[in-house]
């Protein structure tokens, strides 16, 4: 139950930040932006103390660790793969254009049209 209360409080803090933005409509843009950022930061801090917030933070840390373990392709491999994809796309486009044109030609002949 306390987690739900924490999440509700976090939501209300974000809403308060947004409400502050609109209530400070005559203030400088920096003050309005600061109002929203403070509301978001306070809401995030309260949400991080909840069980789902803690799980989210652990998930984020594990995602970063997993991304560091990935072996990224070199620039040369990336360029070669991109070239293969582009050539394949052009080849398929030409093939589909040829099939479409051929079928259109056959249909026009069957219908007695000459174009």
Secondary structure, DSSP 8 states (H G I E B T S, - for coil): -HHHHHHHHHHHHHHHHHHHHHHTTTS-HHHHHHHHHHHHHHHHHHHHTSHHHHHHHHHHHHHHHHHHHS----HHHHHHHHHHHHHHHHHHHHHHHHHHHHHHHHHHHHHT---
